[in-house]
Amino acid sequence: MFELLLIAIALIGSFAAGIYDLKTTNIPDKVCIAMIILGIIIHALNGFLTNDFTTLLNSLFFAGIFLIIGLVMYYAGWWGGGDGELLIAIGILLPTLSFVKTQFPFAISFFINTWFIGAIYSVIYVIILACKDKEIGKGFFDRIRILLTKGYYRKIHVRKLKTDDMIGENIPRLKIYKRLIRGLTKEEVRKIKKIRKYVIIKEGIRYGIVFPLTLLFTLLFGDFLFFLF
């Protein structure tokens, strides 16, 4: 019963966060935090009822591993902070599963699968975006290369600027610089809107939806590599 509840929380929470990311470029912290708290509570309750805290310890162990991975990916500029939070949340909720056949603990198989599902998703995403947005680069393949390697910059009216957008230019007056690898705070957005009419932001692949898609794939088919062969 607990496993089904954990799966439901992981699927609902990750799809909600992923869809929100597609619409806003931002994964809501509250959703990830709620998933993490619920996961810990349910694993702890299961431990008290069965006098076996193995799953709780496993969830904390994988959360630690995914925290390190998330930080590395964040500071390398490949993921946003929300991507790492969502990875940690799923790791805490589903460290192992008894009825899904995987070659590794479920959390590890899920993480490995994210690279394959993520690669397929990224290619499809940039092809669609490259076809739609001709301002990214001169040619079709040039636009794909930019999106896959660096993301791209675009100028927007400050009315559209929102919390967690990545700044794409230096604003020395506010001590805000494009080298920042975090999203803008609510206060920074407010200050920018007071002194600017337009601002440049950095866009990239909206990656959050990869996690629920990978989770669904792993639940249904197990390991991606062994599914192919």
Secondary structure, DSSP 8 states (H G I E B T S, - for coil): -HHHHHHHHHHHHHHHHHHHHHHHS---HHHHHHHHHHHHHHHHHHHHHHT--HHHHHHHHHHHHHHHHHHHHHHTTSS-HHHHHHHHHHHHH-S--SSS--SS-HHHHHHHHHHHHHHHHHHHHHHHHHHH-TTS-SSHHHHHHHHHHT-EEEEEEGGG--TT-EE-S-BGGGTB-TT--S---HHHHHHHHHH-SEEEEEE----TTHHHHHHHHHHHH--HHHHH-
